[in-house]
Amino acid sequence: MIDQPNVWIAEHVEENPERPGPAYARLKESGTAVWAFIEYLQRAVGGDLAQATADYQISSEAGQAAIAYY
């Protein structure tokens, strides 16, 4: 059985070489810090993943990866 969230994380999240550590992980597609995307998702669009991914111009899968990582 494949653990889909871990596959998404591996494909879409990377460590920031300038700021190592899990707190500064970023989305490969956009370079956006995972915490910043999650903050936007929660506060600006009230959890609307489709809106947040559209606003950040990232794939839905990348958004799911950010949620799983966070």
Residue pairs with C-beta under 8 A, 6 or more apart in sequence:
5 64
5 65
5 68
6 68
8 61
8 62
8 64
8 65
8 68
9 65
9 68
9 69
11 28
11 61
11 65
12 27
12 28
12 29
12 59
12 61
12 62
12 65
12 66
13 25
13 26
13 27
13 28
13 34
13 65
13 66
13 69
14 25
14 26
14 27
14 28
15 21
15 22
15 24
15 25
15 26
16 24
16 25
16 26
16 33
23 35
24 33
25 33
25 34
25 69
26 32
26 33
26 34
27 34
27 37
27 56
27 58
27 62
27 65
27 66
28 62
29 58
29 59
29 62
30 56
30 57
30 58
30 62
32 56
32 58
34 66
34 69
34 70
35 70
37 52
37 56
37 58
37 63
37 66
38 66
38 67
38 70
40 52
40 55
40 56
41 47
41 48
41 49
41 52
41 63
41 66
41 67
44 52
44 55
45 51
45 52
45 55
49 60
49 63
49 64
49 67
50 60
52 63
53 59
53 60
53 62
53 63
56 63
